[in-house]
Amino acid sequence: MTIPTPDESDLARDARQLALVDRVIGLQAEVANLNVTYPNRINALEAELRALLTSRTWKTGRAAVSPLLFARKVLRKIKNRRKA
């Protein structure tokens, strides 16, 4: 019984398949790492944002700026009515 010898195209195809499998395994490992890393970071950032939004400084700044935002909105509406 003779064993068929692979030609160059078979070897190139096998090499490409092995390279793709290696790449997939590497990407799976990277995704697993990101799934562990980012939820912790996201939770920390959400907690930091909640602390910021409930701080006295944020509330004071919001109260100081809100009349200006309201005035700007009113002026925009007036300007848009004049154009129409």
CORDAWO-V521618 format. One record per residue. RES is the residue in one letter. SS is DSSP state (alpha for helix, beta for strand, coil for the rest). Layout:
# CORDAWO-V521618
res->RES ss->SS
res->RES ss->SS
This chain:
# CORDAWO-V521618
res->M ss->coil
res->T ss->coil
res->I ss->coil
res->P ss->coil
res->T ss->coil
res->P ss->coil
res->D ss->coil
res->E ss->alpha
res->S ss->alpha
res->D ss->alpha
res->L ss->alpha
res->A ss->alpha
res->R ss->alpha
res->D ss->alpha
res->A ss->alpha
res->R ss->alpha
res->Q ss->alpha
res->L ss->alpha
res->A ss->alpha
res->L ss->alpha
res->V ss->alpha
res->D ss->alpha
res->R ss->alpha
res->V ss->alpha
res->I ss->alpha
res->G ss->alpha
res->L ss->alpha
res->Q ss->alpha
res->A ss->alpha
res->E ss->alpha
res->V ss->alpha
res->A ss->alpha
res->N ss->alpha
res->L ss->alpha
res->N ss->alpha
res->V ss->alpha
res->T ss->alpha
res->Y ss->alpha
res->P ss->alpha
res->N ss->alpha
res->R ss->alpha
res->I ss->alpha
res->N ss->alpha
res->A ss->alpha
res->L ss->alpha
res->E ss->alpha
res->A ss->alpha
res->E ss->alpha
res->L ss->alpha
res->R ss->alpha
res->A ss->alpha
res->L ss->alpha
res->L ss->alpha
res->T ss->coil
res->S ss->coil
res->R ss->alpha
res->T ss->alpha
res->W ss->alpha
res->K ss->alpha
res->T ss->alpha
res->G ss->alpha
res->R ss->alpha
res->A ss->alpha
res->A ss->alpha
res->V ss->alpha
res->S ss->alpha
res->P ss->alpha
res->L ss->alpha
res->L ss->alpha
res->F ss->alpha
res->A ss->alpha
res->R ss->alpha
res->K ss->alpha
res->V ss->alpha
res->L ss->alpha
res->R ss->alpha
res->K ss->alpha
res->I ss->alpha
res->K ss->alpha
res->N ss->alpha
res->R ss->alpha
res->R ss->alpha
res->K ss->alpha
res->A ss->coil
